[in-house]
Amino acid sequence: LSGDEPPRAISDRWFIQSLWFSRDGRLGYASAGGATILDGADAHRFDADGPIAMLRFDPQSTRALAATRAHAWDIATAKPQRLASAPPGREIAGVDAFQGSLVLWTVPARTAR
């Protein structure tokens, strides 16, 4: 929604699981297979290497942090940057920035059935 304009669809993706607004006006949303950052008329789409566990904006920078099982990413630009990888035997459940460092939440890796 913008002012008095009627609502409009901004995505054809289903099952949006995370929706984030940044302090600078960007909007990010994630579904299991990818994430999109909207910055005015520009959109940066990130097709993940696995399900998106979470998406959030770093309030101290312009980074858009996304977590997949295997990696943490900055997806704020058209060329995503891999920030970290899961330790052996672990999966990444979340990523955040704290006092200039990257914080990873990990869980035991799922076993194949």
C-alpha positions in Angstrom: 0.0 0.0 0.0 1.2 3.5 -0.8 -0.8 6.5 0.2 -4.3 6.3 -1.1 -3.4 3.8 -3.9 -5.3 0.5 -4.0 -3.4 -2.6 -2.9 -1.4 -4.4 -5.6 0.3 -7.7 -5.8 4.1 -7.5 -5.7 4.9 -11.2 -6.2 3.5 -14.3 -7.8 5.3 -16.5 -5.2 3.3 -18.7 -2.9 3.9 -19.5 0.8 5.8 -16.4 1.7 7.2 -17.2 5.2 9.2 -14.2 6.1 8.4 -10.5 5.4 10.9 -7.8 6.5 10.9 -4.0 6.2 14.2 -2.2 6.5 14.7 1.2 8.0 15.6 2.6 4.6 12.4 1.5 3.0 13.3 -1.8 1.3 11.1 -4.8 1.6 12.3 -8.4 1.7 10.3 -11.5 1.5 11.2 -15.2 1.4 9.6 -18.5 0.5 11.1 -22.0 0.8 12.9 -21.7 -2.5 14.2 -18.2 -2.6 14.0 -14.6 -1.5 13.4 -11.2 -3.1 14.5 -7.7 -2.0 12.4 -4.8 -3.3 14.2 -1.5 -3.4 11.9 1.1 -5.0 11.4 -0.1 -8.6 14.4 -2.5 -8.4 14.0 -6.1 -7.3 16.9 -8.6 -6.5 15.8 -12.2 -6.5 17.9 -14.9 -4.8 17.2 -18.5 -5.7 18.5 -20.5 -2.8 20.7 -23.6 -2.6 18.0 -25.0 -0.4 15.1 -23.9 1.7 15.3 -20.4 3.1 15.4 -20.7 6.9 15.1 -17.0 7.6 15.6 -13.5 6.1 16.3 -10.2 7.8 17.8 -6.8 7.3 20.9 -5.9 9.3 20.0 -2.6 10.9 23.6 -1.4 11.1 24.3 -1.8 7.4 22.7 -2.3 4.0 23.0 -6.1 4.2 20.0 -8.4 3.7 20.9 -11.6 5.6 19.4 -14.9 4.5 20.1 -18.4 5.9 19.8 -21.7 4.0 20.7 -25.0 5.6 24.2 -24.8 4.2 25.1 -21.1 4.0 24.5 -17.6 5.3 24.2 -15.0 2.5 24.0 -11.3 2.0 21.4 -11.0 -0.8 21.0 -7.2 -0.8 22.5 -6.9 -4.3 22.1 -8.6 -7.6 25.2 -10.7 -6.9 24.6 -12.5 -3.5 27.7 -12.8 -1.3 28.2 -16.0 0.7 29.1 -14.9 4.3 29.5 -18.3 6.1 29.0 -22.0 5.8 27.5 -24.5 8.3 30.1 -26.4 10.4 30.3 -30.1 9.7 27.3 -32.0 11.0 25.3 -28.8 11.5 22.7 -26.8 9.5 22.2 -23.0 9.7 18.8 -22.1 11.2 19.4 -18.3 11.4 21.9 -15.5 10.9 22.2 -12.1 12.4 24.8 -9.3 12.9 25.9 -8.3 16.4 28.6 -5.8 17.2 30.2 -6.0 13.8 30.3 -9.8 13.8 28.1 -12.5 12.1 26.2 -14.8 14.5 24.9 -18.1 13.2 22.3 -20.3 14.9 22.9 -23.9 14.0 21.1 -27.2 14.6 22.2 -30.8 14.1 22.1 -31.7 10.4 19.1 -33.7 9.3 19.7 -37.2 8.2 18.4 -38.5 4.9 15.5 -41.0 5.2 
